[in-house]
Amino acid sequence: MPAGGMHIAPTLPIAVRTLKTSEAAALLNVSPNTLRAWERRFGYPQPQRSPGKHRLYTHGEVAALRDALHEGLSISSAVSRAREALSADTNVLVGALHSFELERADGAMEAALALRSVERSVEEVLLPSLRELGVRHGYDSAPWAFAARWANDWLQRAQRLAPPPTRPASVLIGDATRDDLDPDSLDVRALELFCARAGARVLPLPVRGISGLPEVLGAFAPHAVVIAGGHVPDDDVARWAYGVRSAAGPLPIALFRRGARDDRVRTTGARILADSPGDAHREVMGMIEARQSRPAVAAPTPANTEIGMEAEDAPELRRRSVGL
Amino acid sequence: MNTHLRLVPVVAEPRPQKHFCGHCGTEPEGDVFGRVCESCGLGVLLSANADVAPGPDSPFMIVDGSLCVCAVSRVAEELLGTDETAAVNRHLSEFLVPADAEAAGADNLMDLVINAASDASEARVAVVRPPDEFGIRFRVQVGACGPPRAALLVLSDGWD
């Protein structure tokens, strides 16, 4: 199938089979305390958390460890073997995209999803595979373009299948990447997907588009702004940020994959998010929750505030915010 | 010639076996059902000839036939200044090298380990040292353990 052609999307199995601590311990024939001790010492199996903060183990991880224990001479070597078994998905995906086989690439992601959550499948299989292909072929090569288009398409399909928003959180993402072939573009798409799956409404907008911004933001009412990607120059980003501030008022702002800009962060109060989309989305949701749990204060007006800053600092900071 | 006479292999007396945890060296109480040590929860239960099997205070390592470290006991972690999670899958020579000037060759230790991991040879003794240390030597008894089959290296500083 040609790279840019229409591609029939297979069903994405969003629900991953998970086990409670007692169930995982029983499958491994160990006590729940032992399982928690392994998590501390070996970092494996790595549980997710249920809404009630209980550990939830992915069945695939536990099953891989159970099989490895039969052949292992130590827990460490069994964990190493189980991790290798799981990383086989990455090798399959790299191989599939390297040989331009889209169906096999979809199959590799389905296999990954059988063992992991969507978030972990993206972070542990899709993104590392694409990085490997980018380094191997170069980010200006045709094989990279082929792989990046497929990955963008996969992430968009996964986002369409995300559950509807369940929490009062709206994230405006200012896309400062070059295009879909920008190496940071996939991480930005992953961040959008993770925020959407966390129950937030997500609106990605290019930071070069100023016109009509107030109308869009009036309807969307964001709770936080993330400027993502490092391609668009600071001046353009600052103009866009000013437009957002004028339309939506003071908002917490964060930078994702915009490079090391500590000096600028100090002048604008923008927070640098972790490079990993998984960590970054948790930080964004934390920013929104912290803001929503803060007691209400007299709202500053857009004209005398900087995004995410106190009103009295605004004139000086606005002058310096070009360095966003 | 009596056609009913034929050579048969000598049937050796079965050697007493001992179970032990590959991390804490503790012998499990009662019958062994699971694969994981119930005492520390951090090691796999293995068995070896009773005269080779380590005790709870013994520093020992388990190495496979390709000379990759598979397990490092809790005491050996302290002795060698390493951590099992970091040592696993690394080559034995990163942790121990032969230190016996009388040995037939520099590969003597490696030969002993490969033999122990591949056949039921008797336990043998060698002298080793950490690769970057010249003032420290250990006596190492190399035997077999499993399953799966591997070499068991029990370290000591005794010279009896």
Interface residues (C-beta under 8 A of the other chain):
Chain A: L28 N29 V30 S31 N33 T34 A37 W38 R41 F42 L69 H70 E71 G72 L73 S74 I75 S76 S77 A78 V79 S80
Chain B: G22 H23 F33 G34 R35 V36 E38 G41 L42 G43 V44 L46 I62 D64 C70 A71 V72 E84 T85 A87 V88 N89 G146 P148 A150
